[in-house]
């Protein structure tokens, strides 16, 4: 998008998205050193939160850890469900941008009552309930978000988790390359035909790996474009949902598997008339928003390319990006 055009730059949401590359560039990878020791010692790491505070940060952490061959068991679920689990031997990490999310604070307080001593958290706001409920907490550097849709805090929360892996394994993250790629992902010009197809679609599906990118964009679609959306994990889009898909609906595929593209074209595009759009570091057989590849930080760049698309769709539909009618900044405050 044209980042200097006032039809985009006047929104707090866009400004906050554009702060994200510098957050990547200046991120302090050492701040979780003590937490990393405790998590390695526990050998079990449970991540919790609600909505955007969990979907991308936790699932990308699990995905990256599995790619690296980490021996630490990792899991994630929402905080209410987590209260049904036996977490006494797990290091537990709760994320709440506001620091006031009811479900997370209740879980951490319940664990404190059981004398659980590996309760960690992160938030953008000092002096909040989640900090009181934790043994150790991190304050995000991104600051308060004015837009309802969380963006820069989502990426920074993801980096906090990844820094735990760096402190345990010393893995290499291409930080400067990722920051530059993030800037390009937000600035890339998107074909107006792609924007029109998405804007005219009655429902937008996101398909891709279970690393939080497609699933988080599914949520952002509701907040930014006010359209209905769904997340199709992995190759689920080839396993039955075609029965209820209709011509003119749109699937946005994140880094599609090369081996499955021809089948997607045949089954969904040719037979049904579904639009498929790819966000990818490589050319595909579909209309593609192409972005750089930066190794282990690719998911951050993919997410931001998705933001770019959704912003342009929302603006084309005349939507107030900063003020949804029903969605709230703190979904369920204590």
C-alpha positions in Angstrom: 0.0 0.0 0.0 1.0 3.6 -0.4 2.1 4.3 3.2 2.0 8.1 2.7 -1.6 8.1 1.4 -3.8 9.7 4.0 -6.6 7.2 3.3 -4.4 4.7 5.0 -2.0 6.7 7.3 -4.8 8.6 9.1 -5.8 5.4 10.9 -4.2 4.5 14.3 -4.3 0.8 13.2 -2.1 1.5 10.2 0.3 3.6 12.3 0.6 0.8 14.8 1.3 -1.8 12.1 4.0 0.5 10.6 5.7 0.6 14.0 6.2 -3.2 13.9 9.4 -3.4 11.8 11.2 -1.2 14.3 9.9 -3.3 17.1 11.5 -6.3 15.4 14.7 -4.4 14.7 15.2 -3.2 18.3 13.9 -6.2 20.2 15.8 -7.3 23.3 16.5 -11.0 22.9 18.1 -11.3 26.3 15.1 -10.3 28.5 13.8 -13.8 28.9 17.1 -15.4 30.0 15.9 -16.2 33.5 12.6 -17.5 32.3 14.3 -19.6 29.7 16.3 -21.3 32.5 13.2 -22.1 34.4 11.3 -23.4 31.4 14.3 -25.6 30.3 14.4 -27.0 33.9 10.7 -27.7 33.9 10.9 -29.4 30.4 7.2 -28.5 29.9 5.9 -25.2 28.7 2.2 -24.2 28.6 1.2 -20.9 26.9 -2.1 -19.3 27.4 -4.1 -16.2 26.6 -7.2 -15.2 24.6 -7.6 -14.2 21.0 -4.7 -12.4 19.4 -2.6 -12.7 22.6 -2.4 -16.5 22.1 -3.2 -17.5 18.5 0.0 -16.3 16.8 2.5 -16.0 19.7 1.9 -19.4 21.1 1.3 -21.4 18.0 4.3 -19.9 16.2 6.4 -20.8 19.2 5.3 -24.4 19.1 5.8 -24.6 15.3 9.3 -23.1 15.6 10.3 -25.3 18.5 9.3 -28.4 16.6 11.2 -27.2 13.5 14.3 -26.8 15.7 13.8 -30.3 17.3 13.3 -28.9 20.8 13.0 -31.6 23.5 10.7 -29.3 25.6 7.0 -30.3 25.6 4.9 -27.4 24.6 1.1 -26.8 24.5 -1.4 -24.0 24.3 -5.1 -23.6 25.1 -7.4 -20.8 26.4 -7.2 -20.0 30.1 -10.6 -21.2 31.2 -10.0 -24.6 29.6 -6.5 -24.7 31.1 -8.0 -24.5 34.6 -9.2 -28.1 34.0 -5.6 -29.3 33.5 -2.9 -30.5 36.0 -0.2 -27.9 35.4 1.9 -28.4 38.5 4.9 -29.6 36.6 4.6 -27.1 33.7 6.0 -23.6 33.4 2.9 -21.5 32.6 3.1 -18.3 30.6 0.0 -16.0 30.2 -0.3 -13.2 27.8 -2.6 -10.2 28.1 -2.0 -7.0 26.2 -4.2 -5.1 28.6 -3.0 -7.0 31.7 -6.6 -7.3 32.8 -8.0 -10.3 30.9 -10.2 -12.1 33.3 -9.6 -15.7 32.2 -5.8 -15.4 32.4 -5.7 -13.6 35.8 -8.0 -16.2 37.3 -5.8 -19.1 36.0 -2.6 -17.6 37.4 -4.2 -16.8 40.7 -5.5 -20.4 41.0 -2.0 -21.7 40.3 -0.6 -19.3 42.9 -3.0 -20.8 45.5 -1.5 -24.2 44.6 2.0 -22.7 45.3 2.9 -23.0 41.6 6.3 -21.2 41.3 6.7 -21.0 37.5 4.0 -18.5 36.6 5.2 -16.0 33.9 3.4 -13.3 31.9 3.7 -10.5 29.5 1.6 -7.4 29.0 1.9 -3.9 27.5 0.6 -2.3 30.7 2.6 -2.0 34.0 0.8 -2.2 37.3 -1.9 -4.6 36.1 -3.5 -7.7 37.6 -1.6 -10.1 35.4 1.7 -8.9 36.9 0.4 -9.3 40.4 -0.6 -12.9 39.6 2.9 -13.8 38.2 6.3 -14.8 39.6 7.9 -12.8 36.8 6.5 -10.6 34.0 7.7 -8.8 30.9 6.4 -5.4 29.9 6.2 -5.1 26.1 8.1 -2.2 24.6 5.4 -1.5 21.9 3.3 0.6 24.3 -0.5 1.0 24.3 -2.5 0.3 21.1 -5.2 2.8 20.3 -6.9 0.7 17.6 -9.1 -2.2 18.8 -7.4 -4.7 16.5 -4.1 -5.8 18.1 -1.2 -5.8 15.7 2.3 -4.6 16.9 1.7 -6.3 20.3 1.0 -9.6 18.6 4.3 -9.6 16.8 6.3 -8.5 19.9 4.6 -11.2 22.0 5.7 -13.7 19.4 9.2 -12.5 19.6 9.2 -12.8 23.4 8.4 -16.5 23.1 11.0 -17.0 20.3 13.6 -15.3 22.6 13.1 -18.2 25.0 14.3 -20.6 22.3 17.2 -18.3 21.5 18.3 -18.2 25.1 18.1 -22.0 25.4 19.5 -23.1 22.0 21.3 -20.0 20.7 19.3 -20.3 17.4 19.9 -17.7 14.7 17.1 -15.2 13.9 17.7 -12.9 10.9 16.6 -9.8 12.8 17.6 -7.0 10.5 16.5 -9.0 7.4 13.2 -9.6 9.0 12.7 -6.0 9.9 13.4 -5.0 6.3 11.1 -7.7 5.0 8.4 -6.5 7.3 8.7 -3.0 5.9 8.4 -4.5 2.4 5.4 -6.6 3.3 3.5 -3.5 4.4 4.6 -1.4 1.4 4.1 -4.0 -1.4 1.7 -2.9 -4.0 -1.2 -5.4 -4.3 -3.0 -5.9 -7.6 -6.3 -4.1 -7.5 -8.0 -7.2 -8.9 -6.9 -9.1 -5.8 -8.3 -6.4 -3.5 -11.6 -6.3 -5.4 -12.0 -10.1 -5.3 -11.5 -10.2 -1.5 -13.7 -7.1 -1.0 -16.5 -8.7 -3.0 -16.2 -12.1 -1.3 -19.1 -13.1 1.1 -16.6 -15.1 3.2 -12.8 -15.1 3.4 -11.0 -18.4 4.2 -7.4 -18.5 5.4 -5.5 -21.7 4.9 -2.0 -22.6 6.0 0.2 -24.1 8.7 -0.9 -24.4 12.3 1.6 -21.7 13.3 -0.9 -19.0 14.0 -0.5 -16.9 10.9 -3.6 -17.9 8.9 -5.7 -18.3 12.1 -4.7 -14.8 13.4 -5.5 -13.3 10.0 -8.9 -15.0 10.2 -9.6 -13.0 13.3 -8.2 -9.7 11.9 -10.5 -10.1 8.9 -13.5 -9.8 11.3 -12.1 -6.8 13.0 -10.8 -4.9 9.9 -13.1 -5.8 7.0 -16.2 -6.8 9.1 -16.5 -9.9 6.9 -17.1 -13.5 8.0 -14.1 -15.7 7.8 -12.8 -19.2 8.6 -9.4 -20.9 9.2 -8.6 -24.1 7.3 -5.6 -25.8 8.9 -3.0 -27.4 6.7 -4.6 -29.1 3.7 -8.1 -29.2 5.3 -9.4 -27.2 2.3 -9.0 -30.5 0.2 -10.9 -32.7 2.7 -14.6 -32.0 2.5 -15.3 -28.3 3.0 -15.6 -27.9 -0.8 -19.1 -29.3 -0.4 -20.3 -26.0 1.0 -18.1 -23.6 -0.9 -19.5 -21.4 -3.6 -18.4 -19.4 -6.6 -17.0 -16.0 -5.7 -15.8 -17.0 -2.2 -12.1 -16.5 -1.5 -9.3 -18.5 0.1 -6.1 -16.8 1.0 -3.3 -19.5 1.3 -0.2 -18.7 3.3 3.0 -20.2 1.7 1.1 -23.0 -0.1 2.6 -26.4 -0.3 3.9 -26.9 -3.8 2.7 -30.5 -4.0 -0.9 -29.5 -3.4 -1.4 -26.4 -5.6 -2.5 -28.3 -8.7 -5.2 -30.1 -6.7 -6.4 -26.9 -5.2 -6.6 -25.3 -8.6 -8.6 -28.3 -10.0 -10.9 -28.9 -7.1 -11.6 -25.4 -5.9 -10.9 -22.9 -8.7 -11.8 -24.9 -11.8 -14.8 -26.9 -10.5 -16.3 -24.4 -8.1 -15.1 -21.0 -9.0 -13.5 -20.1 -5.7 -10.8 -17.4 -5.8 -7.5 -18.5 -4.4 -4.9 -15.9 -3.5 -1.4 -16.8 -2.2 0.9 -14.9 0.2 4.2 -16.6 -0.5 8.0 -16.1 -0.7 7.9 -18.0 -4.0 5.9 -17.6 -7.2 2.7 -19.8 -7.3 0.1 -20.8 -9.8 -2.3 -18.4 -8.1 -2.4 -14.6 -7.9 0.3 -14.0 -5.4 1.4 -11.4 -2.9 5.2 -12.2 -3.0 7.3 -11.4 0.1 10.9 -12.0 1.1 11.9 -15.1 3.1 13.9 -14.6 6.3 14.1 -18.1 7.7 12.7 -18.7 11.2 11.0 -15.2 11.2 9.0 -15.8 8.0 5.7 -16.1 9.9 6.1 -12.5 11.1 6.5 -11.3 7.6 3.6 -13.4 6.3 1.4 -11.9 9.0 2.2 -8.4 8.0 1.6 -9.0 4.3 -1.9 -10.3 5.4 -2.4 -7.0 7.4 -1.5 -5.0 4.2 -4.2 -6.9 2.2 -6.9 -6.5 4.9 -6.2 -2.8 5.3 -6.6 -2.2 1.6 -9.8 -4.3 1.5 -11.2 -2.4 4.5 -10.4 1.0 3.1 -11.9 0.0 -0.3 -15.1 -0.9 1.6 -15.2 2.5 3.4 -14.7 1.0 6.9 -13.6 2.9 10.0 -10.6 0.6 10.7 -10.0 1.9 14.3 -13.6 1.6 15.6 -15.4 -1.7 15.2 -19.1 -1.5 16.1 -19.1 -4.4 18.6 -15.6 -5.7 19.2 -13.8 -4.4 22.3 -10.2 -3.8 23.1 -10.4 -5.8 26.3 -12.7 -8.7 25.4 -13.4 -9.9 29.0 -11.9 -7.6 31.7 -11.5 -8.7 35.3 
